[in-house]
């Protein structure tokens, strides 16, 4: 979807989860989307996606559940892919959302 240039620089200019409206973990969600789409690792990506917001410091940030209620323009201003990322986040959410999960091992 991003072409050869996107493969080289898809992470460029992406904000950290705590710099994003609703603390959406954009880089992690895009990685999970790539695993699901490229390598057919949908179940693995779904399990990890549903830990966002529930997995402590291992899975910081939140899912892209409320994309229609946030404006990502400012936080994506430095990304060369700012125009396609919201659609990719929505695609990832639609494909991966499921029942909220908790980590099996407690934090020490």
C-alpha positions in Angstrom: 0.0 0.0 0.0 2.9 2.4 0.8 5.1 1.2 -2.0 8.9 0.7 -1.9 9.5 4.1 -0.2 6.9 3.3 2.4 8.6 0.0 3.3 11.8 2.0 4.0 10.2 4.8 6.0 6.8 3.8 7.3 7.8 4.6 10.9 9.2 8.1 10.1 7.4 10.8 11.9 5.0 8.6 13.9 4.2 9.8 17.4 4.7 7.8 20.6 1.5 6.5 22.1 1.4 9.2 24.8 1.7 11.9 22.2 -1.5 10.8 20.4 -5.1 11.7 21.0 -6.7 9.0 23.1 -3.2 7.5 23.5 -3.6 5.4 20.3 -0.5 3.3 19.8 -0.1 4.1 16.1 3.3 2.4 15.5 2.3 -0.8 17.2 -1.1 -1.0 15.5 0.6 -0.6 12.1 3.1 -3.3 12.9 0.2 -5.7 13.9 -1.7 -4.8 10.7 1.4 -5.6 8.7 1.8 -9.0 10.4 -1.8 -9.8 9.7 -1.9 -8.7 6.1 1.6 -9.6 5.0 2.2 -12.9 6.8 -1.4 -14.0 7.5 -0.7 -13.8 11.2 -4.2 -12.6 12.0 -4.8 -14.6 15.2 -1.4 -13.5 16.6 -2.0 -9.9 15.7 -5.6 -10.0 17.1 -4.3 -11.4 20.4 -1.7 -8.6 20.7 -4.1 -5.9 19.6 -6.6 -6.8 22.2 -3.9 -6.4 24.9 -3.5 -2.7 24.0 -4.9 -0.8 27.0 -5.0 -4.0 29.1 -1.4 -5.3 29.1 0.4 -2.9 31.4 3.7 -1.5 30.3 4.2 -4.4 27.9 1.4 -3.1 25.6 1.1 0.6 26.3 -1.4 2.8 24.6 -4.8 2.1 23.3 -6.6 0.6 20.3 -7.9 2.7 17.4 -11.5 2.2 18.5 -12.5 5.9 18.4 -10.8 7.1 15.3 -13.9 8.9 14.1 -13.8 11.0 17.4 -10.2 12.2 17.2 -8.2 14.4 14.9 -4.8 12.8 14.1 -3.7 15.7 11.9 -1.4 17.3 14.4 0.3 14.2 15.7 0.9 12.8 12.1 2.2 16.1 10.7 5.7 14.7 10.4 4.8 11.5 8.7 5.2 11.3 5.0 2.2 8.8 5.1 -0.1 11.0 7.1 -2.9 10.7 4.5 -3.1 6.9 4.4 -2.4 6.1 8.1 -5.9 6.8 9.4 -7.4 4.4 6.9 -4.7 1.8 7.8 -5.6 2.2 11.5 -9.3 1.7 10.8 -8.6 -1.3 8.7 -6.4 -2.8 11.5 -9.1 -2.1 14.1 -11.9 -3.6 12.0 -9.7 -6.7 11.3 -8.3 -7.2 14.8 -10.7 -6.0 17.4 -12.1 -8.6 19.7 -12.6 -9.4 23.3 -10.3 -7.4 25.6 -7.4 -9.6 26.9 -5.2 -9.5 29.9 -1.6 -10.6 30.2 -1.3 -14.1 31.7 1.6 -13.2 33.9 1.3 -10.6 36.5 3.7 -7.6 36.6 6.3 -7.8 39.4 
